[in-house]
C-alpha cells in the first residue's frame, strides 16, 4: 500500500489509526453502533484486498481478537456487535486462512473464537451475514491440513454442518 505525497504513513496505516480511534469511542457506547460500522470497514478490507494486506494481518486480527475478548467477557455487549466481530474474523479466513490461523494460535484465541462462533451460529439471520460466515468457513477447507490447528480439525464435522 502506497504512501501519499508528503505523508509518512501509508493509507492503510491511516485507516488503522481511524479504526483504533473509532473503537476507543465505541467502548463507551451503549449500543456499539460506531463499532458495528468499524467492523464493516474491516470486512471490506478483508474482502477486497486478499494478498495485499498480509503484513497488516497481525495488527488487524489482533485488534479484532481484543474486541472479541471484551465482547464475550461483558454480558451487556449487544448481539449485533458480537455478530459483526465474528463476521469480521470469519472474513479474515477468506482473506488468508493460513495467516489467520497462525495469528489466532499465537494469541491463544483459536478455541475461544471457534467456540464463540459455534455458539452464535444460530443467531446469524440475515442472508449477507450467513454468506460471510459460509465463505469464511469454506476457506478453511482449502487450507493445507498442516496449517489447521488440532482444535479446528477436531471441530470440522460440526463447523461444516
DSSP file (Angstrom, degrees, kcal/mol; ACC not computed):
  #  RESIDUE AA STRUCTURE BP1 BP2  ACC     N-H-->O    O-->H-N    N-H-->O    O-->H-N    TCO  KAPPA ALPHA  PHI   PSI    X-CA   Y-CA   Z-CA
    1    1 A X              0   0    0      0, 0.0     9,-0.1     0, 0.0    52,-0.0   0.000 360.0 360.0 360.0 134.4    0.0    0.0    0.0
    2    2 A X        -     0   0    0      8,-0.1     9,-1.7     1,-0.1     2,-0.4  -0.187 360.0-124.9 -81.7 168.8    1.4    3.3   -1.0
    3    3 A X  B     -A   10   0A   0      7,-0.2     7,-0.2     8,-0.1     3,-0.1  -0.944  29.5-121.4-112.5 133.3    2.2    6.5    0.9
    4    4 A X    >   -     0   0    0      5,-0.5     3,-2.2    -2,-0.4     2,-0.1  -0.247  43.6 -75.8 -71.3 161.9    0.7    9.7   -0.3
    5    5 A X  T 3  S+     0   0    0      1,-0.3    -1,-0.2     3,-0.0     3,-0.1  -0.368 119.9   8.9 -60.2 127.5    2.7   12.7   -1.3
    6    6 A X  T 3  S+     0   0    0      1,-0.3     2,-0.3    -2,-0.1    -1,-0.3   0.500 105.3 117.8  80.0   4.3    4.1   14.5    1.8
    7    7 A X    <   -     0   0    0     -3,-2.2    -1,-0.3     1,-0.1    -4,-0.1  -0.731  51.1-161.1-104.6 154.5    2.9   11.7    4.1
    8    8 A X  S    S+     0   0    0     -2,-0.3     2,-0.3    -3,-0.1    -1,-0.1   0.484  75.9  55.9-108.9  -7.0    5.0    9.4    6.3
    9    9 A X  S    S-     0   0    0     -5,-0.1    -5,-0.5     1,-0.0    -2,-0.0  -0.913  85.8-108.4-124.8 154.4    2.4    6.7    6.8
   10   10 A X  B  >  -A    3   0A   0     -2,-0.3     4,-2.1    -7,-0.2    -7,-0.2  -0.252  30.1-110.3 -74.7 165.2    0.5    4.6    4.3
   11   11 A X  H  > S+     0   0    0     -9,-1.7     4,-2.1     1,-0.2     5,-0.1   0.859 120.8  55.7 -62.3 -35.0   -3.2    4.9    3.6
   12   12 A X  H  > S+     0   0    0    -10,-0.3     4,-2.3     2,-0.2    -1,-0.2   0.916 106.6  48.9 -65.2 -42.4   -3.7    1.5    5.3
   13   13 A X  H  > S+     0   0    0      2,-0.2     4,-2.4     1,-0.2    -2,-0.2   0.881 109.2  52.9 -65.6 -36.6   -1.9    2.8    8.5
   14   14 A X  H  X S+     0   0    0     -4,-2.1     4,-2.2     2,-0.2    -1,-0.2   0.896 108.5  51.1 -62.6 -39.0   -4.1    5.9    8.4
   15   15 A X  H  X S+     0   0    0     -4,-2.1     4,-2.7     2,-0.2    -2,-0.2   0.912 109.0  50.6 -63.8 -42.3   -7.1    3.6    8.2
   16   16 A X  H  X S+     0   0    0     -4,-2.3     4,-2.8     2,-0.2    -2,-0.2   0.907 108.9  51.2 -62.0 -42.2   -5.9    1.6   11.2
   17   17 A X  H  X S+     0   0    0     -4,-2.4     4,-2.1     1,-0.2    -1,-0.2   0.919 111.3  48.5 -60.5 -43.0   -5.4    4.8   13.2
   18   18 A X  H  X S+     0   0    0     -4,-2.2     4,-2.4     2,-0.2    -2,-0.2   0.934 111.7  48.8 -61.1 -47.6   -9.0    5.8   12.3
   19   19 A X  H  X S+     0   0    0     -4,-2.7     4,-2.6     1,-0.2    -2,-0.2   0.901 109.7  52.4 -61.4 -41.9  -10.3    2.3   13.3
   20   20 A X  H  X S+     0   0    0     -4,-2.8     4,-1.8     1,-0.2    -1,-0.2   0.925 110.8  47.4 -60.3 -44.4   -8.5    2.4   16.6
   21   21 A X  H  X S+     0   0    0     -4,-2.1     4,-2.2     1,-0.2    -2,-0.2   0.904 111.8  50.3 -64.1 -41.6  -10.0    5.8   17.4
   22   22 A X  H  X S+     0   0    0     -4,-2.4     4,-2.7     1,-0.2    -1,-0.2   0.917 110.3  49.7 -62.3 -43.0  -13.5    4.7   16.5
   23   23 A X  H  X S+     0   0    0     -4,-2.6     4,-1.5     2,-0.2    -1,-0.2   0.819 108.0  53.5 -69.5 -29.7  -13.1    1.6   18.7
   24   24 A X  H  X S+     0   0    0     -4,-1.8     4,-0.5     2,-0.2    -1,-0.2   0.933 113.0  43.4 -66.5 -45.4  -12.0    3.7   21.6
   25   25 A X  H >< S+     0   0    0     -4,-2.2     3,-1.2     1,-0.2     4,-0.4   0.906 111.9  55.7 -63.4 -41.2  -15.1    5.9   21.3
   26   26 A X  H >< S+     0   0    0     -4,-2.7     3,-1.5     1,-0.3     6,-0.2   0.815  92.3  70.0 -61.4 -33.2  -17.2    2.7   20.7
   27   27 A X  H 3< S+     0   0    0     -4,-1.5    -1,-0.3     1,-0.3    -2,-0.2   0.779 102.2  45.1 -60.6 -25.5  -16.0    1.2   24.0
   28   28 A X  T << S+     0   0    0     -3,-1.2    -1,-0.3    -4,-0.5    -2,-0.2   0.552  94.1 102.0 -92.7  -8.7  -18.0    3.8   25.9
   29   29 A X    <   -     0   0    0     -3,-1.5    -3,-0.0    -4,-0.4     6,-0.0  -0.473  62.9-147.5 -80.3 147.3  -21.1    3.5   23.7
   30   30 A X  S    S+     0   0    0     -2,-0.2    48,-0.3     1,-0.1    -1,-0.1   0.896  97.9  32.7 -77.8 -42.3  -24.1    1.5   24.9
   31   31 A X  S    S-     0   0    0     46,-0.1    -1,-0.1    49,-0.0    50,-0.1   0.554  94.7-135.7 -96.7  -9.0  -25.3    0.2   21.5
   32   32 A X     >  +     0   0    0     -6,-0.2     4,-1.9     1,-0.1     5,-0.1   0.794  50.9 148.8  61.5  32.0  -21.8   -0.1   19.9
   33   33 A X  H  >  +     0   0    0      1,-0.2     4,-1.8     2,-0.2     5,-0.2   0.876  69.4  51.5 -66.2 -38.0  -23.0    1.5   16.6
   34   34 A X  H  > S+     0   0    0      1,-0.2     4,-2.3     2,-0.2    -1,-0.2   0.899 109.9  50.8 -64.7 -39.0  -19.6    3.0   15.9
   35   35 A X  H  > S+     0   0    0      2,-0.2     4,-2.4     1,-0.2    -2,-0.2   0.866 105.8  55.3 -65.6 -36.6  -18.0   -0.4   16.4
   36   36 A X  H  X S+     0   0    0     -4,-1.9     4,-1.6     2,-0.2    -1,-0.2   0.924 110.0  45.9 -61.9 -44.5  -20.5   -2.0   14.0
   37   37 A X  H  X S+     0   0    0     -4,-1.8     4,-1.8     1,-0.2    -2,-0.2   0.903 110.8  53.4 -65.5 -40.8  -19.6    0.4   11.3
   38   38 A X  H  X S+     0   0    0     -4,-2.3     4,-2.3     1,-0.2    -2,-0.2   0.893 106.8  52.3 -60.8 -39.7  -15.8   -0.1   12.0
   39   39 A X  H  X S+     0   0    0     -4,-2.4     4,-2.7     1,-0.2    -1,-0.2   0.861 105.6  54.8 -65.6 -34.5  -16.4   -3.9   11.6
   40   40 A X  H  X S+     0   0    0     -4,-1.6     4,-2.1     2,-0.2    -1,-0.2   0.887 107.8  49.8 -64.5 -37.9  -18.0   -3.2    8.2
   41   41 A X  H  X S+     0   0    0     -4,-1.8     4,-2.2     2,-0.2    -2,-0.2   0.931 111.3  48.6 -64.5 -45.2  -14.9   -1.3    7.2
   42   42 A X  H  X S+     0   0    0     -4,-2.3     4,-2.7     1,-0.2    -2,-0.2   0.919 110.4  51.0 -61.6 -43.9  -12.6   -4.2    8.4
   43   43 A X  H  X S+     0   0    0     -4,-2.7     4,-2.9     1,-0.2    -1,-0.2   0.910 109.3  51.4 -60.2 -41.9  -14.8   -6.7    6.5
   44   44 A X  H  X S+     0   0    0     -4,-2.1     4,-2.1     2,-0.2    -1,-0.2   0.901 109.4  50.2 -62.1 -40.8  -14.5   -4.6    3.3
   45   45 A X  H  X S+     0   0    0     -4,-2.2     4,-1.6     2,-0.2    -2,-0.2   0.949 113.9  44.7 -61.6 -49.1  -10.7   -4.5    3.7
   46   46 A X  H  < S+     0   0    0     -4,-2.7    -2,-0.2     1,-0.2    -1,-0.2   0.920 116.3  45.9 -60.8 -44.7  -10.6   -8.3    4.1
   47   47 A X  H  < S+     0   0    0     -4,-2.9     3,-0.3     1,-0.2    -1,-0.2   0.819 121.0  35.8 -71.4 -30.9  -13.0   -9.0    1.2
   48   48 A X  H  < S+     0   0    0     -4,-2.1    -1,-0.2    -5,-0.2    -2,-0.2   0.545 115.7  48.8-103.8  -8.3  -11.4   -6.6   -1.3
   49   49 A X    >X  +     0   0    0     -4,-1.6     3,-1.8    -5,-0.2     4,-0.8  -0.157  64.0 164.0-127.2  42.5   -7.7   -6.8   -0.5
   50   50 A X  T 34 S+     0   0    0     -3,-0.3    46,-0.1     1,-0.3    45,-0.1  -0.401  78.1   7.8 -63.0 133.7   -6.7  -10.5   -0.4
   51   51 A X  T 34 S+     0   0    0     44,-0.3    -1,-0.3    -2,-0.1     3,-0.1   0.280 115.5  82.5  81.5 -11.2   -3.0  -10.9   -0.7
   52   52 A X  T <4 S+     0   0    0     -3,-1.8    -2,-0.2     1,-0.1     3,-0.1   0.573  93.2  39.4-100.3 -11.5   -2.4   -7.1   -0.4
   53   53 A X  S >X S+     0   0    0     -4,-0.8     3,-1.6     1,-0.1     4,-0.9   0.126  70.7 123.6-125.2  20.9   -2.5   -6.7    3.3
   54   54 A X  G >4 S+     0   0    0      1,-0.3     3,-0.7     2,-0.2     4,-0.5   0.850  76.4  53.1 -54.0 -38.4   -0.7   -9.8    4.6
   55   55 A X  G 34 S+     0   0    0      1,-0.2    -1,-0.3     2,-0.1     4,-0.3   0.750 110.7  48.5 -69.9 -21.6    1.8   -7.7    6.5
   56   56 A X  G <> S+     0   0    0     -3,-1.6     4,-2.5     1,-0.2     3,-0.3   0.540  85.2  91.8 -93.4  -8.4   -1.1   -5.9    8.3
   57   57 A X  H <X S+     0   0    0     -4,-0.9     4,-3.1    -3,-0.7     5,-0.5   0.890  80.8  55.4 -58.6 -43.1   -3.0   -9.1    9.2
   58   58 A X  H  > S+     0   0    0     -4,-0.5     4,-1.9     1,-0.2    -1,-0.2   0.914 112.6  44.1 -57.0 -39.4   -1.4   -9.5   12.7
   59   59 A X  H  > S+     0   0    0     -3,-0.3     4,-2.2    -4,-0.3    -2,-0.2   0.952 117.6  43.3 -68.1 -49.4   -2.4   -5.9   13.6
   60   60 A X  H  X S+     0   0    0     -4,-2.5     4,-2.1     2,-0.2    -2,-0.2   0.936 118.2  43.1 -63.9 -48.5   -6.0   -6.2   12.2
   61   61 A X  H  X S+     0   0    0     -4,-3.1     4,-2.9     1,-0.2     5,-0.2   0.884 112.4  54.3 -68.2 -37.3   -6.7   -9.7   13.5
   62   62 A X  H  X S+     0   0    0     -4,-1.9     4,-2.1    -5,-0.5    -1,-0.2   0.908 108.5  49.6 -59.7 -41.7   -5.1   -8.8   16.9
   63   63 A X  H  X S+     0   0    0     -4,-2.2     4,-2.0     2,-0.2    -2,-0.2   0.913 112.7  47.1 -62.8 -43.3   -7.4   -5.8   17.1
   64   64 A X  H  X S+     0   0    0     -4,-2.1     4,-2.7     2,-0.2    -2,-0.2   0.895 110.4  51.7 -67.0 -40.4  -10.5   -8.0   16.3
   65   65 A X  H  X S+     0   0    0     -4,-2.9     4,-2.5     2,-0.2    -1,-0.2   0.882 109.1  51.2 -64.2 -37.3   -9.4  -10.6   18.8
   66   66 A X  H  X S+     0   0    0     -4,-2.1     4,-2.0     2,-0.2    -1,-0.2   0.916 111.7  46.9 -65.1 -42.2   -9.1   -8.0   21.5
   67   67 A X  H  X S+     0   0    0     -4,-2.0     4,-2.5     1,-0.2    -2,-0.2   0.898 112.1  51.3 -64.2 -40.2  -12.6   -6.7   20.7
   68   68 A X  H  X S+     0   0    0     -4,-2.7     4,-2.4     2,-0.2     5,-0.2   0.916 107.9  51.8 -63.1 -43.7  -14.0  -10.2   20.7
   69   69 A X  H  X S+     0   0    0     -4,-2.5     4,-1.5     1,-0.2    -1,-0.2   0.926 112.5  44.9 -60.2 -45.6  -12.4  -10.9   24.1
   70   70 A X  H  X S+     0   0    0     -4,-2.0     4,-1.9     1,-0.2    -1,-0.2   0.906 111.7  54.1 -64.5 -40.9  -14.1   -7.8   25.6
   71   71 A X  H  < S+     0   0    0     -4,-2.5     6,-0.4     1,-0.2    -2,-0.2   0.885 111.4  43.2 -63.6 -39.2  -17.4   -8.6   23.9
   72   72 A X  H  < S+     0   0    0     -4,-2.4    -1,-0.2     1,-0.2    -2,-0.2   0.755 112.3  53.6 -81.0 -21.5  -17.6  -12.1   25.3
   73   73 A X  H  < S+     0   0    0     -4,-1.5     2,-0.6    -5,-0.2    -2,-0.2   0.826  99.9  69.6 -78.1 -30.9  -16.5  -11.0   28.8
   74   74 A X    ><  -     0   0    0     -4,-1.9     3,-1.1     1,-0.1    -1,-0.1  -0.773  66.1-159.9 -91.0 124.0  -19.2   -8.3   29.0
   75   75 A X  T 3  S+     0   0    0     -2,-0.6    -1,-0.1     1,-0.2    -4,-0.0   0.725  89.3  61.6 -70.6 -20.6  -22.7   -9.7   29.4
   76   76 A X  T 3   +     0   0    0      2,-0.1     2,-0.3    -3,-0.0    -1,-0.2   0.385  69.9 124.9 -91.2   5.0  -24.1   -6.4   28.1
   77   77 A X    <   -     0   0    0     -3,-1.1   -46,-0.1    -6,-0.4   -47,-0.1  -0.479  70.0-111.7 -66.6 126.6  -22.5   -6.4   24.7
   78   78 A X    >>  -     0   0    0    -48,-0.3     4,-2.0    -2,-0.3     3,-0.5  -0.306  17.7-127.9 -59.4 140.3  -25.2   -6.0   22.0
   79   79 A X  H 3> S+     0   0    0      1,-0.2     4,-2.6     2,-0.2     5,-0.2   0.846 107.4  58.7 -57.9 -37.2  -25.7   -9.2   20.0
   80   80 A X  H 3> S+     0   0    0      2,-0.2     4,-2.0     1,-0.2    -1,-0.2   0.881 106.2  48.1 -63.4 -38.0  -25.3   -7.2   16.7
   81   81 A X  H <> S+     0   0    0     -3,-0.5     4,-2.2     2,-0.2    -2,-0.2   0.925 111.5  49.1 -70.3 -43.2  -21.9   -6.0   17.7
   82   82 A X  H  X S+     0   0    0     -4,-2.0     4,-2.4     1,-0.2    -2,-0.2   0.918 110.5  53.0 -58.7 -42.7  -20.8   -9.5   18.7
   83   83 A X  H  X S+     0   0    0     -4,-2.6     4,-2.5     1,-0.2    -1,-0.2   0.905 108.5  48.9 -58.4 -44.2  -22.2  -10.7   15.3
   84   84 A X  H  X S+     0   0    0     -4,-2.0     4,-2.4     2,-0.2    -1,-0.2   0.877 110.1  50.9 -67.9 -37.6  -20.1   -8.2   13.4
   85   85 A X  H  X S+     0   0    0     -4,-2.2     4,-2.5     2,-0.2     5,-0.2   0.941 112.1  47.2 -63.6 -46.0  -16.9   -9.1   15.2
   86   86 A X  H  X S+     0   0    0     -4,-2.4     4,-2.2     1,-0.2    -2,-0.2   0.897 112.5  49.7 -62.8 -40.6  -17.5  -12.8   14.5
   87   87 A X  H  X S+     0   0    0     -4,-2.5     4,-2.3     2,-0.2    -1,-0.2   0.903 110.1  50.9 -64.5 -40.4  -18.2  -11.9   10.8
   88   88 A X  H  X S+     0   0    0     -4,-2.4     4,-1.2     2,-0.2    -2,-0.2   0.926 111.4  47.1 -63.7 -44.3  -15.1   -9.8   10.6
   89   89 A X  H  X S+     0   0    0     -4,-2.5     4,-0.9     1,-0.2    -1,-0.2   0.879 111.4  51.4 -65.0 -36.4  -12.9  -12.6   12.0
   90   90 A X  H >X S+     0   0    0     -4,-2.2     4,-1.1     1,-0.2     3,-0.6   0.872 105.8  55.6 -67.3 -35.7  -14.5  -15.1    9.6
   91   91 A X  H 3X S+     0   0    0     -4,-2.3     4,-2.0     1,-0.2    -1,-0.2   0.789  96.7  65.5 -65.6 -26.9  -13.8  -12.7    6.7
   92   92 A X  H 3X S+     0   0    0     -4,-1.2     4,-2.7     1,-0.2    -1,-0.2   0.869  98.1  53.5 -62.6 -35.2  -10.1  -12.9    7.8
   93   93 A X  H <X S+     0   0    0     -4,-0.9     4,-0.6    -3,-0.6    -1,-0.2   0.885 106.2  52.4 -65.9 -37.7  -10.2  -16.6    6.9
   94   94 A X  H  < S+     0   0    0     -4,-1.1    -2,-0.2     2,-0.2    -1,-0.2   0.892 112.1  46.9 -62.3 -39.4  -11.5  -15.7    3.4
   95   95 A X  H  < S-     0   0    0     -4,-2.0   -44,-0.3     1,-0.2    -2,-0.2   0.943 141.9 -18.8 -69.1 -49.7   -8.6  -13.2    3.1
   96   96 A X  H  X  -     0   0    0     -4,-2.7     4,-2.3    -5,-0.1    -1,-0.2  -0.621  59.4-176.6-163.5  93.5   -5.8  -15.5    4.2
   97   97 A X  H  X S+     0   0    0     -4,-0.6     4,-2.6    -3,-0.2     5,-0.2   0.868  83.9  54.0 -67.7 -37.4   -6.7  -18.6    6.2
   98   98 A X  H  > S+     0   0    0      1,-0.2     4,-2.2     2,-0.2    -1,-0.2   0.951 113.6  41.6 -63.2 -48.7   -3.1  -19.7    6.9
   99   99 A X  H  > S+     0   0    0      2,-0.2     4,-2.6     1,-0.2     5,-0.2   0.893 113.3  54.1 -65.9 -39.4   -2.1  -16.4    8.4
  100  100 A X  H  X S+     0   0    0     -4,-2.3     4,-2.6    -8,-0.2     5,-0.2   0.931 110.0  46.5 -62.4 -45.5   -5.3  -16.1   10.3
  101  101 A X  H  X S+     0   0    0     -4,-2.6     4,-2.7     1,-0.2     5,-0.2   0.925 112.0  51.4 -60.8 -44.0   -4.9  -19.5   12.0
  102  102 A X  H  X S+     0   0    0     -4,-2.2     4,-2.3    -5,-0.2    -2,-0.2   0.909 112.6  45.4 -60.9 -42.5   -1.2  -18.7   12.8
  103  103 A X  H  X S+     0   0    0     -4,-2.6     4,-2.1     2,-0.2    -1,-0.2   0.923 113.3  49.1 -68.5 -44.4   -2.2  -15.3   14.4
  104  104 A X  H  X>S+     0   0    0     -4,-2.6     5,-2.8    -5,-0.2     6,-0.7   0.905 113.0  48.0 -61.8 -40.7   -5.1  -16.9   16.4
  105  105 A X  H ><5S+     0   0    0     -4,-2.7     3,-0.9     3,-0.2    -1,-0.2   0.918 110.0  51.7 -65.3 -43.4   -2.9  -19.7   17.6
  106  106 A X  H 3<5S+     0   0    0     -4,-2.3    -1,-0.2     1,-0.3    -2,-0.2   0.869 113.3  45.2 -60.7 -36.9   -0.1  -17.2   18.6
  107  107 A X  H 3<5S-     0   0    0     -4,-2.1    -1,-0.3    -5,-0.1    -2,-0.2   0.541 110.5-124.4 -83.4  -7.6   -2.7  -15.2   20.6
  108  108 A X  T <<5S+     0   0    0     -3,-0.9    -3,-0.2    -4,-0.6     4,-0.2   0.827  79.5 115.2  68.9  31.5   -4.1  -18.4   22.1
  109  109 A X     >< +     0   0    0     -5,-2.8     4,-2.9    -6,-0.2     5,-0.2   0.357  34.1  98.2-116.2   4.0   -7.6  -17.5   20.8
  110  110 A X  H  > S+     0   0    0     -6,-0.7     4,-2.6     1,-0.2     5,-0.3   0.958  90.9  40.3 -60.1 -52.8   -8.4  -20.2   18.3
  111  111 A X  H  > S+     0   0    0      1,-0.2     4,-2.4     2,-0.2     5,-0.2   0.889 116.0  51.8 -64.5 -39.1  -10.6  -22.3   20.6
  112  112 A X  H  > S+     0   0    0     -4,-0.2     4,-2.2     2,-0.2    -1,-0.2   0.938 112.8  45.2 -62.6 -46.9  -12.2  -19.2   22.2
  113  113 A X  H  X S+     0   0    0     -4,-2.9     4,-3.0     2,-0.2    -2,-0.2   0.954 115.7  44.5 -63.0 -51.4  -13.1  -17.8   18.7
  114  114 A X  H  X S+     0   0    0     -4,-2.6     4,-2.6    -5,-0.2     5,-0.2   0.870 113.0  51.3 -66.9 -35.4  -14.5  -21.1   17.3
  115  115 A X  H  X S+     0   0    0     -4,-2.4     4,-1.9    -5,-0.3    -1,-0.2   0.929 113.1  46.0 -63.5 -43.8  -16.4  -21.9   20.5
  116  116 A X  H  X S+     0   0    0     -4,-2.2     4,-1.6    -5,-0.2    -2,-0.2   0.918 113.3  49.5 -63.9 -44.0  -18.0  -18.5   20.4
  117  117 A X  H  X S+     0   0    0     -4,-3.0     4,-1.6     1,-0.2    -2,-0.2   0.928 111.2  48.3 -62.2 -45.6  -18.7  -18.7   16.7
  118  118 A X  H  < S+     0   0    0     -4,-2.6     4,-0.3     1,-0.2    -1,-0.2   0.845 112.3  49.3 -66.2 -33.0  -20.4  -22.2   17.1
  119  119 A X  H  < S+     0   0    0     -4,-1.9    -1,-0.2    -5,-0.2     3,-0.2   0.795 118.0  40.7 -71.8 -27.8  -22.5  -20.9   20.0
  120  120 A X  H >< S+     0   0    0     -4,-1.6     3,-3.0    -3,-0.2     4,-0.5   0.627  85.7  98.1 -93.7 -15.7  -23.5  -17.9   18.0
  121  121 A X  G >< S+     0   0    0     -4,-1.6     3,-1.0     1,-0.3    -1,-0.2   0.766  79.6  55.2 -51.9 -36.0  -24.1  -19.6   14.6
  122  122 A X  G 3  S+     0   0    0     -4,-0.3    -1,-0.3     1,-0.2    -2,-0.1   0.621  99.1  63.7 -72.5 -12.0  -27.8  -19.9   15.0
  123  123 A X  G <  S+     0   0    0     -3,-3.0     2,-0.7   -44,-0.0    -1,-0.2   0.587  73.7 100.0 -90.4 -11.2  -28.2  -16.2   15.6
  124  124 A X    <   +     0   0    0     -3,-1.0     3,-0.0    -4,-0.5    -3,-0.0  -0.666  42.8 157.1 -73.0 117.0  -27.0  -15.2   12.2
  125  125 A X        +     0   0    0     -2,-0.7     2,-0.2     5,-0.0    -1,-0.2   0.662  37.4  84.6-119.2 -23.1  -30.3  -14.5   10.5
  126  126 A X  S  > S-     0   0    0      1,-0.1     4,-2.3     4,-0.0     3,-0.3  -0.587  77.3-124.4 -87.6 147.6  -29.6  -12.2    7.5
  127  127 A X  H  > S+     0   0    0      1,-0.2     4,-2.6    -2,-0.2     5,-0.2   0.894 109.8  50.5 -57.3 -44.6  -28.5  -13.5    4.2
  128  128 A X  H  > S+     0   0    0      2,-0.2     4,-2.1     1,-0.2    -1,-0.2   0.841 109.4  52.1 -67.5 -31.2  -25.4  -11.4    4.0
  129  129 A X  H  > S+     0   0    0     -3,-0.3     4,-2.2     2,-0.2    -1,-0.2   0.947 112.1  45.2 -65.3 -48.0  -24.3  -12.5    7.5
  130  130 A X  H  X S+     0   0    0     -4,-2.3     4,-2.9     1,-0.2    -2,-0.2   0.890 111.2  53.8 -62.3 -39.8  -24.7  -16.1    6.6
  131  131 A X  H  X S+     0   0    0     -4,-2.6     4,-2.9    -5,-0.2     5,-0.3   0.929 108.8  48.6 -61.5 -46.0  -22.9  -15.6    3.3
  132  132 A X  H  X S+     0   0    0     -4,-2.1     4,-2.4     1,-0.2    -1,-0.2   0.931 113.9  46.2 -59.0 -46.1  -19.9  -14.0    5.0
  133  133 A X  H  X S+     0   0    0     -4,-2.2     4,-2.8     2,-0.2     5,-0.2   0.914 113.7  48.5 -65.3 -42.9  -19.7  -16.8    7.5
  134  134 A X  H  X S+     0   0    0     -4,-2.9     4,-2.6     2,-0.2    -2,-0.2   0.931 112.8  47.2 -64.5 -45.4  -20.1  -19.5    4.8
  135  135 A X  H  X S+     0   0    0     -4,-2.9     4,-1.4    -5,-0.2    -2,-0.2   0.913 114.9  47.0 -62.9 -41.7  -17.4  -18.0    2.6
  136  136 A X  H  X S+     0   0    0     -4,-2.4     4,-0.7    -5,-0.3    -2,-0.2   0.937 115.3  43.9 -65.4 -46.9  -15.0  -17.6    5.5
  137  137 A X  H >X S+     0   0    0     -4,-2.8     4,-0.7     1,-0.2     3,-0.7   0.843 109.4  57.4 -69.1 -32.6  -15.6  -21.1    6.9
  138  138 A X  H >X S+     0   0    0     -4,-2.6     3,-0.7    -5,-0.2     4,-0.6   0.833  98.1  62.6 -64.5 -30.9  -15.4  -22.6    3.3
  139  139 A X  H >< S+     0   0    0     -4,-1.4     3,-0.7     1,-0.2    -1,-0.2   0.796  93.4  62.9 -63.8 -27.7  -11.9  -21.0    3.1
  140  140 A X  H X< S+     0   0    0     -4,-0.7     3,-1.6    -3,-0.7    -1,-0.2   0.865  94.2  62.0 -64.0 -34.9  -10.8  -23.2    5.9
  141  141 A X  H << S+     0   0    0     -4,-0.7    -1,-0.2    -3,-0.7    -2,-0.2   0.765 103.4  48.2 -65.6 -25.3  -11.5  -26.3    3.8
  142  142 A X  T << S+     0   0    0     -3,-0.7     2,-0.3    -4,-0.6    -1,-0.3   0.351  88.1 109.3 -96.2   7.6   -8.9  -25.2    1.2
  143  143 A X  S <  S-     0   0    0     -3,-1.6     5,-0.1    -4,-0.2    -3,-0.0  -0.635  84.6-100.3 -79.5 136.4   -6.3  -24.6    3.9
  144  144 A X    >   -     0   0    0     -2,-0.3     3,-2.2     1,-0.1     4,-0.5  -0.339  30.4-124.6 -56.0 135.8   -3.4  -27.1    4.0
  145  145 A X  G >  S+     0   0    0      1,-0.3     3,-1.2     2,-0.2    -1,-0.1   0.816 108.8  61.8 -55.1 -34.4   -4.1  -29.5    6.8
  146  146 A X  G 3  S+     0   0    0      1,-0.2    -1,-0.3     3,-0.0    -2,-0.1   0.723 103.0  51.7 -66.2 -20.1   -0.7  -28.8    8.4
  147  147 A X  G <  S+     0   0    0     -3,-2.2     2,-0.5     2,-0.1    -1,-0.2   0.503  89.6  91.7 -94.5  -5.3   -1.8  -25.2    8.9
  148  148 A X  S <  S-     0   0    0     -3,-1.2     5,-0.1    -4,-0.5   -50,-0.0  -0.804  81.6-120.7 -93.5 124.7   -5.1  -26.0   10.6
  149  149 A X    >>  -     0   0    0     -2,-0.5     4,-2.1     1,-0.1     3,-0.6  -0.255  21.9-115.4 -61.0 149.2   -4.9  -26.2   14.4
  150  150 A X  H 3> S+     0   0    0      1,-0.2     4,-2.5     2,-0.2     5,-0.2   0.850 114.3  59.3 -54.8 -38.0   -5.9  -29.5   16.0
  151  151 A X  H 3> S+     0   0    0      1,-0.2     4,-1.4     2,-0.2    -1,-0.2   0.907 108.7  44.5 -57.7 -42.0   -8.9  -27.9   17.8
  152  152 A X  H <> S+     0   0    0     -3,-0.6     4,-1.0     2,-0.2    -2,-0.2   0.896 110.3  53.4 -72.6 -40.5  -10.3  -26.9   14.4
  153  153 A X  H >< S+     0   0    0     -4,-2.1     3,-0.7     1,-0.2     4,-0.4   0.915 109.5  50.3 -58.8 -41.3   -9.6  -30.2   12.8
  154  154 A X  H 3< S+     0   0    0     -4,-2.5     3,-0.4     1,-0.2    -1,-0.2   0.855 115.0  43.4 -62.9 -35.4  -11.5  -31.9   15.7
  155  155 A X  H >X S+     0   0    0     -4,-1.4     4,-2.7    -5,-0.2     3,-0.7   0.456  82.5 102.7 -91.7  -2.3  -14.4  -29.5   15.2
  156  156 A X  H <X S+     0   0    0     -4,-1.0     4,-2.7    -3,-0.7    -1,-0.2   0.867  77.9  54.9 -53.0 -42.0  -14.6  -29.7   11.4
  157  157 A X  H 34 S+     0   0    0     -4,-0.4     4,-0.3    -3,-0.4    -1,-0.3   0.899 113.7  42.0 -59.7 -37.0  -17.6  -32.0   11.3
  158  158 A X  H X4 S+     0   0    0     -3,-0.7     3,-1.0    -4,-0.2    -2,-0.2   0.899 114.5  51.2 -73.3 -41.2  -19.5  -29.5   13.5
  159  159 A X  H 3< S+     0   0    0     -4,-2.7    -2,-0.2     1,-0.2    -1,-0.2   0.879 109.8  49.4 -64.0 -38.5  -18.2  -26.5   11.5
  160  160 A X  T 3<        0   0    0     -4,-2.7    -1,-0.2     1,-0.2    -2,-0.2   0.453 360.0 360.0 -85.6   0.8  -19.2  -28.0    8.1
  161  161 A X    <         0   0    0     -3,-1.0    -1,-0.2    -4,-0.3    -2,-0.1   0.495 360.0 360.0 -69.3 360.0  -22.8  -28.9    9.2
